[in-house]
Amino acid sequence: MAMSSSESERAALRLADRLEVEGPSALAAEVRGRLFAALVRAYWVERDEGSSPFTGRVPDGIQVLAAAADMLRAAELTSFELAALCNV
């Protein structure tokens, strides 16, 4: 049985609260990776629609930069490819 939208949102908020309080140990690394990848893909859809996923507790610049750098490494994206994608 699938969760309703409001049930999913409550579960997601509980998970976010748990991660913020307990830190990375709240979830196994594989689960965090899968969740992070799903959130990045969801962000991509929102970005295309012109909205921002951040409303409230926005990560600071260092956190954003570190996450972006790790995502680029995981995707095996080189600085040359990044420059080409960004038209630099």
C-alpha positions as a printed Julia matrix, in Angstrom:
88×3 Matrix{Float64}:
  0.0    0.0     0.0
  1.43   3.39   -1.01
  1.63   6.27    1.44
 -0.55   9.31    0.9
  1.19  12.59    0.1
  0.65  13.92    3.63
  1.96  10.67    5.17
  5.04  10.84    2.96
  5.62  14.46    3.93
  5.31  13.67    7.65
  7.75  10.76    7.25
 10.19  12.98    5.32
 10.02  15.71    7.98
 10.63  13.16   10.75
 13.62  11.86    8.8
 15.0   15.37    8.26
 14.6   16.14   11.98
 16.36  12.9    12.9
 19.27  13.62   10.56
 19.61  17.15   11.9
 19.66  15.94   15.52
 21.61  12.67   15.22
 23.79  13.5    12.23
 24.91  10.99    9.61
 24.73   8.05   12.02
 20.91   8.29   11.88
 20.98   6.4     8.56
 23.29   3.93    6.88
 25.56   5.5     4.25
 23.84   3.57    1.44
 20.43   4.86    2.52
 21.72   8.44    2.8
 23.23   8.16   -0.67
 20.01   6.88   -2.2
 17.97   9.57   -0.47
 20.41  12.29   -1.5
 20.36  11.14   -5.13
 16.54  11.14   -5.14
 16.49  14.65   -3.68
 18.98  15.9    -6.27
 16.78  14.49   -9.05
 13.69  16.11   -7.47
 15.6   19.4    -7.26
 16.35  19.16  -10.97
 12.62  18.95  -11.75
 11.85  21.94   -9.49
 14.72  23.88  -11.01
 13.27  23.34  -14.47
  9.94  24.63  -13.17
 11.62  27.77  -11.84
 11.11  27.17   -8.12
 13.6   26.65   -5.31
 13.57  23.66   -2.96
 14.9   25.79   -0.13
 12.38  27.42    2.16
 13.71  27.9     5.63
 16.81  26.07    6.84
 19.15  26.61    3.91
 22.59  24.95    4.04
 25.48  27.4     4.37
 27.85  28.08    1.49
 30.58  25.71    2.69
 28.07  22.85    3.06
 26.7   23.5    -0.43
 30.18  23.66   -1.95
 31.31  20.44   -0.24
 28.18  18.57   -1.33
 28.49  19.87   -4.89
 32.16  18.88   -5.08
 31.38  15.38   -3.81
 28.51  15.02   -6.29
 30.78  16.08   -9.16
 33.4   13.51   -8.11
 30.77  10.78   -7.76
 29.44  11.6   -11.23
 33.05  11.5   -12.51
 32.65  14.98  -13.96
 35.98  16.66  -14.73
 36.67  20.36  -14.46
 36.92  20.49  -18.28
 33.45  18.93  -18.65
 32.07  21.23  -15.99
 33.42  24.28  -17.82
 31.9   23.04  -21.08
 28.52  22.43  -19.42
 28.58  25.89  -17.84
 29.68  27.47  -21.11
 32.79  28.98  -19.5
